[in-house]
Amino acid sequence: MNHKHRSTLQGLFAHPVSSNIDPRLAYATIEALGGEVVHGGHGHIKITLNGHTHGFHDVQHALSKEDVIALRKFLESAGIDPAHEFPLESGAA
């Protein structure tokens, strides 16, 4: 998982809820976590991660706050905790 994926994951779990997350970055982050993102017909996507599956509406622009909250709940149910498992590295090495 690269820095951009970790940053996107932190954004999905940020408070207050962010409403400017690019859905392509969110989907790439889920794939970096080992998940699968399948684009179905009629503007729907199916995301599978750690044995959990959920359907979402596919958006072309930034995720809405409601989309971010739904994605956050899905990630939490799949056992993803960015603060402990994927912290943003501080400082340059």
DSSP file (Angstrom, degrees, kcal/mol; ACC not computed):
  #  RESIDUE AA STRUCTURE BP1 BP2  ACC     N-H-->O    O-->H-N    N-H-->O    O-->H-N    TCO  KAPPA ALPHA  PHI   PSI    X-CA   Y-CA   Z-CA
    1    1 A M              0   0    0      0, 0.0     2,-0.1     0, 0.0    28,-0.0   0.000 360.0 360.0 360.0 121.8    0.0    0.0    0.0
    2    2 A N     >  -     0   0    0      1,-0.1     4,-2.3     4,-0.0     5,-0.2  -0.249 360.0 -95.1 -86.7 177.8    1.6    3.3   -1.1
    3    3 A H  H  > S+     0   0    0      1,-0.2     4,-2.7     2,-0.2     5,-0.2   0.869 123.0  54.6 -61.7 -39.0    1.4    6.7    0.5
    4    4 A K  H  > S+     0   0    0      2,-0.2     4,-2.2     1,-0.2    -1,-0.2   0.893 109.2  48.4 -63.6 -39.2   -1.5    7.8   -1.7
    5    5 A H  H  > S+     0   0    0      2,-0.2     4,-2.6     1,-0.2    -2,-0.2   0.927 112.8  47.5 -65.2 -44.9   -3.6    4.8   -0.7
    6    6 A R  H  X S+     0   0    0     -4,-2.3     4,-2.5     1,-0.2    -2,-0.2   0.904 111.9  50.5 -62.9 -40.4   -2.9    5.4    3.0
    7    7 A S  H  X S+     0   0    0     -4,-2.7     4,-2.0     2,-0.2    -1,-0.2   0.905 111.3  47.9 -64.1 -41.9   -3.8    9.1    2.6
    8    8 A T  H  X S+     0   0    0     -4,-2.2     4,-2.0     2,-0.2    -2,-0.2   0.912 111.1  51.1 -64.4 -42.4   -7.0    8.2    0.9
    9    9 A L  H  X S+     0   0    0     -4,-2.6     4,-1.2     1,-0.2    -2,-0.2   0.910 109.9  49.5 -62.4 -42.1   -7.8    5.6    3.6
   10   10 A Q  H  < S+     0   0    0     -4,-2.5     4,-0.4     1,-0.2     3,-0.3   0.888 109.2  53.3 -62.6 -38.1   -7.2    8.2    6.3
   11   11 A G  H >< S+     0   0    0     -4,-2.0     3,-0.8     1,-0.2     7,-0.6   0.859 104.0  55.3 -64.5 -36.1   -9.5   10.6    4.4
   12   12 A L  H 3< S+     0   0    0     -4,-2.0    -1,-0.2     1,-0.2    -2,-0.2   0.813 115.6  38.7 -65.8 -29.1  -12.3    8.1    4.3
   13   13 A F  T 3< S+     0   0    0     -4,-1.2    -1,-0.2    -3,-0.3    -2,-0.2   0.341  92.0 123.5-101.9   5.2  -12.1    7.8    8.1
   14   14 A A    <   -     0   0    0     -3,-0.8     4,-0.3    -4,-0.4    -3,-0.1  -0.275  60.9-109.5 -70.1 152.2  -11.4   11.5    8.8
   15   15 A H  S    S+     0   0    0      2,-0.1     2,-0.2    -2,-0.0    -2,-0.1  -0.999 103.0  40.3-122.6 129.3  -13.6   13.7   11.0
   16   16 A P  S    S-     0   0    0      0, 0.0     2,-0.1     0, 0.0    -2,-0.0   0.601 113.2-101.8 -68.3 164.6  -15.4   15.8    9.9
   17   17 A V        -     0   0    0     -2,-0.2     2,-0.2     1,-0.1    -2,-0.1  -0.328  35.0-130.4 -62.5 130.0  -16.5   13.7    6.9
   18   18 A S        -     0   0    0     -7,-0.6    50,-0.2    -4,-0.3     3,-0.1  -0.542  20.5-173.0 -81.0 146.4  -14.7   14.6    3.7
   19   19 A S  S    S+     0   0    0     -2,-0.2    46,-0.1     1,-0.1    -1,-0.1   0.098  71.5  70.3-125.7  22.8  -16.7   15.2    0.6
   20   20 A N        +     0   0    0     42,-0.1     2,-0.5    44,-0.1    -1,-0.1  -0.058  60.1 132.7-129.8  35.2  -13.9   15.6   -1.9
   21   21 A I        -     0   0    0     42,-0.5    42,-2.8    -3,-0.1    47,-0.0  -0.768  57.6-124.9 -91.0 127.2  -12.5   12.1   -2.3
   22   22 A D    >>  -     0   0    0     -2,-0.5     4,-1.9    40,-0.2     3,-0.6  -0.556  13.1-142.2 -69.2 124.4  -12.0   10.9   -5.8
   23   23 A P  H 3> S+     0   0    0      0, 0.0     4,-2.7     0, 0.0     5,-0.2   0.836  99.8  59.6 -61.2 -31.4  -13.9    7.6   -6.2
   24   24 A R  H 3> S+     0   0    0      1,-0.2     4,-2.2     2,-0.2     5,-0.1   0.890 106.6  47.2 -64.2 -37.1  -11.1    6.1   -8.4
   25   25 A L  H <> S+     0   0    0     -3,-0.6     4,-2.1     2,-0.2    -1,-0.2   0.889 111.4  51.1 -68.7 -38.8   -8.6    6.6   -5.5
   26   26 A A  H  X S+     0   0    0     -4,-1.9     4,-2.0     2,-0.2    -2,-0.2   0.919 112.4  45.8 -63.5 -43.2  -11.0    5.0   -3.1
   27   27 A Y  H  X S+     0   0    0     -4,-2.7     4,-2.2     2,-0.2    -2,-0.2   0.891 111.9  51.3 -67.5 -39.1  -11.5    2.0   -5.3
   28   28 A A  H  X S+     0   0    0     -4,-2.2     4,-2.0    -5,-0.2    -1,-0.2   0.870 108.9  52.3 -64.6 -36.0   -7.7    1.7   -5.9
   29   29 A T  H  X S+     0   0    0     -4,-2.1     4,-1.4     2,-0.2    -2,-0.2   0.910 108.2  50.1 -65.8 -42.4   -7.2    1.8   -2.1
   30   30 A I  H  <>S+     0   0    0     -4,-2.0     5,-2.6     1,-0.2     4,-0.2   0.905 110.8  49.5 -62.8 -40.8   -9.7   -1.0   -1.6
   31   31 A E  H ><5S+     0   0    0     -4,-2.2     3,-1.3     1,-0.2    -1,-0.2   0.870 107.5  54.5 -65.7 -35.5   -7.9   -3.0   -4.3
   32   32 A A  H 3<5S+     0   0    0     -4,-2.0    -1,-0.2     1,-0.3    -2,-0.2   0.785 103.2  57.3 -67.2 -26.8   -4.6   -2.3   -2.5
   33   33 A L  T 3<5S-     0   0    0     -4,-1.4    -1,-0.3    -3,-0.2    -2,-0.2   0.499 130.9 -96.6 -78.8  -3.9   -6.1   -3.7    0.7
   34   34 A G  T < 5S+     0   0    0     -3,-1.3    -3,-0.2     1,-0.3    16,-0.2   0.520  82.8 132.7 100.8   7.9   -6.8   -7.0   -1.2
   35   35 A G      < -     0   0    0     -5,-2.6     2,-0.4    -6,-0.2    -1,-0.3  -0.273  51.2-126.7 -86.7 175.0  -10.4   -6.2   -2.1
   36   36 A E  E     -A   48   0A   0     12,-2.8    12,-2.5    -2,-0.1     2,-0.5  -0.989  13.5-163.5-126.4 131.5  -12.2   -6.6   -5.4
   37   37 A V  E     -A   47   0A   0     -2,-0.4     2,-0.5    10,-0.2    10,-0.2  -0.967   9.7-173.7-117.0 116.9  -14.1   -3.8   -7.1
   38   38 A V  E     -A   46   0A   0      8,-2.8     8,-2.7    -2,-0.5     2,-0.7  -0.951  16.4-144.6-116.4 121.5  -16.5   -4.9   -9.9
   39   39 A H  E     -A   45   0A   0     -2,-0.5     6,-0.2     6,-0.2     2,-0.1  -0.753  25.2-174.0 -85.5 115.7  -18.3   -2.4  -12.0
   40   40 A G        -     0   0    0      4,-2.4     3,-0.4    -2,-0.7     4,-0.3  -0.250  30.3 -74.5 -95.5-172.1  -21.8   -3.7  -12.9
   41   41 A G  S >  S+     0   0    0      1,-0.2     3,-0.7     2,-0.1    -1,-0.2  -0.330 104.2  32.1 -80.2 166.1  -24.4   -2.3  -15.1
   42   42 A H  T 3  S-     0   0    0      1,-0.2    -1,-0.2    -2,-0.1    16,-0.1   0.792 131.0 -58.1  60.4  34.9  -26.7    0.7  -14.5
   43   43 A G  T 3  S+     0   0    0     -3,-0.4    15,-3.2     1,-0.2     2,-0.3   0.792 101.6 127.9  73.1  29.5  -24.2    2.6  -12.4
   44   44 A H  E <   - B   0  57A   0     -3,-0.7    -4,-2.4    -4,-0.3     2,-0.3  -0.884  36.7-166.9-117.4 150.2  -23.6    0.1   -9.7
   45   45 A I  E     -AB  39  56A   0     11,-2.8    11,-2.6    -2,-0.3     2,-0.5  -0.962  11.1-146.4-129.7 153.8  -20.4   -1.4   -8.3
   46   46 A K  E     -AB  38  55A   0     -8,-2.7    -8,-2.8    -2,-0.3     2,-0.5  -0.984  13.4-164.4-120.0 126.5  -19.8   -4.4   -6.0
   47   47 A I  E     -AB  37  54A   0      7,-2.8     7,-2.2    -2,-0.5     2,-0.4  -0.941   4.2-172.4-114.2 129.5  -17.0   -4.3   -3.5
   48   48 A T  E     +AB  36  53A   0    -12,-2.5   -12,-2.8    -2,-0.5     2,-0.3  -0.985  13.2 161.1-121.4 129.5  -15.7   -7.5   -1.8
   49   49 A L  E >   - B   0  52A   0      3,-2.8     3,-2.1    -2,-0.4   -14,-0.1  -0.951  66.8 -13.8-151.7 126.4  -13.1   -7.3    1.0
   50   50 A N  T 3  S-     0   0    0     -2,-0.3     3,-0.1     1,-0.3   -15,-0.1   0.842 129.1 -49.5  51.7  40.3  -12.2   -9.8    3.7
   51   51 A G  T 3  S+     0   0    0      1,-0.3     2,-0.4     0, 0.0    -1,-0.3   0.441 115.9 114.1  82.4  -0.6  -15.3  -11.9    2.9
   52   52 A H  E <   -B   49   0A   0     -3,-2.1    -3,-2.8    26,-0.1     2,-0.4  -0.859  44.8-169.1-104.8 139.2  -17.6   -9.0    3.1
   53   53 A T  E     +B   48   0A   0     -2,-0.4     2,-0.3    -5,-0.2    -5,-0.2  -0.981   9.5 168.7-129.5 140.1  -19.5   -7.8    0.0
   54   54 A H  E     -B   47   0A   0     -7,-2.2    -7,-2.8    -2,-0.4     2,-0.4  -0.995  26.1-131.7-148.8 146.7  -21.5   -4.6   -0.5
   55   55 A G  E     +B   46   0A   0     -2,-0.3     2,-0.3    -9,-0.2    -9,-0.2  -0.821  27.1 178.1-100.3 140.1  -23.1   -2.8   -3.4
   56   56 A F  E     -B   45   0A   0    -11,-2.6   -11,-2.8    -2,-0.4     2,-0.4  -0.900  35.1-101.2-133.1 161.5  -22.6    0.9   -4.0
   57   57 A H  E     -B   44   0A   0     -2,-0.3     2,-0.5   -13,-0.2   -13,-0.3  -0.712  39.8-124.5 -80.3 135.0  -23.7    3.5   -6.6
   58   58 A D        -     0   0    0    -15,-3.2     2,-0.3    -2,-0.4    -1,-0.0  -0.703  30.1-167.1 -82.7 126.6  -20.9    4.2   -9.0
   59   59 A V        -     0   0    0     -2,-0.5     4,-0.1     2,-0.1   -16,-0.0  -0.857  20.7-156.4-115.0 151.4  -20.1    7.9   -9.1
   60   60 A Q  S    S+     0   0    0     -2,-0.3   -36,-0.1     2,-0.1     2,-0.1   0.695  78.9  39.5 -97.0 -23.6  -17.9    9.8  -11.6
   61   61 A H  S    S-     0   0    0      1,-0.3    -2,-0.1   -39,-0.1     3,-0.1  -0.210 111.8 -33.9-109.8-160.1  -17.0   12.8   -9.5
   62   62 A A        -     0   0    0    -40,-0.2    -1,-0.3     1,-0.1   -40,-0.2  -0.235  69.5-102.3 -61.0 146.0  -16.1   13.2   -5.8
   63   63 A L        -     0   0    0    -42,-2.8   -42,-0.5    -3,-0.1    -1,-0.1  -0.461  36.6-124.5 -67.2 139.2  -17.8   10.9   -3.3
   64   64 A S     >  -     0   0    0     -2,-0.1     4,-2.4     1,-0.1     5,-0.2  -0.325  27.0-104.0 -75.7 167.5  -20.6   12.6   -1.3
   65   65 A K  H  > S+     0   0    0      1,-0.2     4,-2.4     2,-0.2     5,-0.2   0.883 124.6  52.7 -60.0 -37.9  -20.6   12.6    2.5
   66   66 A E  H  > S+     0   0    0      2,-0.2     4,-2.3     1,-0.2    -1,-0.2   0.892 108.7  49.6 -65.7 -39.2  -23.2    9.9    2.5
   67   67 A D  H  > S+     0   0    0      2,-0.2     4,-2.5     1,-0.2    -2,-0.2   0.904 110.9  49.9 -63.9 -41.8  -21.1    7.8    0.1
   68   68 A V  H  X S+     0   0    0     -4,-2.4     4,-2.6     2,-0.2    -2,-0.2   0.914 111.0  48.9 -64.1 -43.1  -18.0    8.3    2.4
   69   69 A I  H  X S+     0   0    0     -4,-2.4     4,-2.4     2,-0.2    -2,-0.2   0.915 112.4  48.2 -63.4 -43.3  -20.0    7.3    5.5
   70   70 A A  H  X S+     0   0    0     -4,-2.3     4,-2.0     2,-0.2    -2,-0.2   0.909 113.5  47.0 -63.9 -42.0  -21.3    4.1    3.7
   71   71 A L  H  X S+     0   0    0     -4,-2.5     4,-2.6     2,-0.2    -2,-0.2   0.891 111.0  52.4 -67.0 -39.6  -17.9    3.2    2.5
   72   72 A R  H  X S+     0   0    0     -4,-2.6     4,-2.5     2,-0.2    -2,-0.2   0.928 109.4  48.8 -60.4 -46.6  -16.4    3.8    6.0
   73   73 A K  H  X S+     0   0    0     -4,-2.4     4,-2.3     1,-0.2    -1,-0.2   0.895 111.5  50.2 -62.0 -39.9  -19.0    1.5    7.6
   74   74 A F  H  X S+     0   0    0     -4,-2.0     4,-1.5     2,-0.2    -2,-0.2   0.935 111.1  48.2 -62.9 -46.3  -18.3   -1.2    5.0
   75   75 A L  H  <>S+     0   0    0     -4,-2.6     5,-2.6     1,-0.2    -2,-0.2   0.896 111.3  50.6 -62.8 -40.1  -14.5   -0.9    5.7
   76   76 A E  H ><5S+     0   0    0     -4,-2.5     3,-1.5     1,-0.2    -1,-0.2   0.912 109.0  50.8 -63.1 -42.0  -15.1   -1.1    9.4
   77   77 A S  H 3<5S+     0   0    0     -4,-2.3    -1,-0.2     1,-0.3    -2,-0.2   0.778 107.0  55.4 -67.1 -24.8  -17.3   -4.2    9.0
   78   78 A A  T 3<5S-     0   0    0     -4,-1.5    -1,-0.3    -5,-0.2    -2,-0.2   0.407 124.5-104.9 -86.7   1.9  -14.5   -5.8    6.9
   79   79 A G  T < 5 +     0   0    0     -3,-1.5     2,-0.5     1,-0.3    -3,-0.2   0.706  67.4 150.8  87.5  21.0  -12.1   -5.2    9.8
   80   80 A I      < +     0   0    0     -5,-2.6    -1,-0.3    -6,-0.1    -2,-0.1  -0.779  15.3 172.1 -92.0 124.6  -10.1   -2.2    8.4
   81   81 A D    >>  -     0   0    0     -2,-0.5     4,-2.6     1,-0.1     3,-0.8  -0.868   9.5-173.0-130.0  96.0   -8.7    0.1   11.1
   82   82 A P  H 3> S+     0   0    0      0, 0.0     4,-1.1     0, 0.0    -1,-0.1   0.796  79.1  63.0 -64.7 -29.0   -6.4    2.7    9.4
   83   83 A A  H 34 S+     0   0    0      1,-0.2   -73,-0.0     2,-0.1     5,-0.0   0.859 118.8  24.2 -65.5 -34.4   -5.1    4.2   12.6
   84   84 A H  H <4 S+     0   0    0     -3,-0.8    -1,-0.2     2,-0.1     0, 0.0   0.824 131.8  34.8 -98.9 -37.9   -3.5    1.0   13.7
   85   85 A E  H  < S+     0   0    0     -4,-2.6    -2,-0.1     1,-0.2    -5,-0.0   0.821 129.7  23.1 -90.8 -32.8   -2.8   -1.0   10.5
   86   86 A F  S  < S+     0   0    0     -4,-1.1    -1,-0.2    -5,-0.5    -2,-0.1  -0.464  75.9 174.7-135.4  62.2   -2.0    1.7    8.0
   87   87 A P        -     0   0    0      0, 0.0     2,-0.3     0, 0.0    -4,-0.1  -0.363  38.8-108.4 -71.1 149.8   -0.7    4.9    9.8
   88   88 A L        -     0   0    0    -82,-0.1     2,-0.4     1,-0.1   -85,-0.0  -0.621  37.9-120.3 -72.1 132.8    0.5    7.8    7.7
   89   89 A E        -     0   0    0     -2,-0.3     2,-0.4    -3,-0.0    -1,-0.1  -0.610  25.9-147.7 -78.5 130.3    4.3    7.9    8.2
   90   90 A S        +     0   0    0     -2,-0.4    -1,-0.0     2,-0.0     0, 0.0  -0.804  56.9  12.5-102.1 142.5    5.4   11.2    9.7
   91   91 A G  S    S-     0   0    0     -2,-0.4     2,-0.4     2,-0.0    -2,-0.0   0.174  86.5 -83.4  80.0 157.7    8.7   12.8    8.9
   92   92 A A              0   0    0      1,-0.1    -2,-0.0     0, 0.0     0, 0.0  -0.782 360.0 360.0 -99.2 142.3   11.2   11.9    6.1
   93   93 A A              0   0    0     -2,-0.4    -1,-0.1     0, 0.0    -2,-0.0   0.438 360.0 360.0 -95.1 360.0   13.7    9.1    6.5
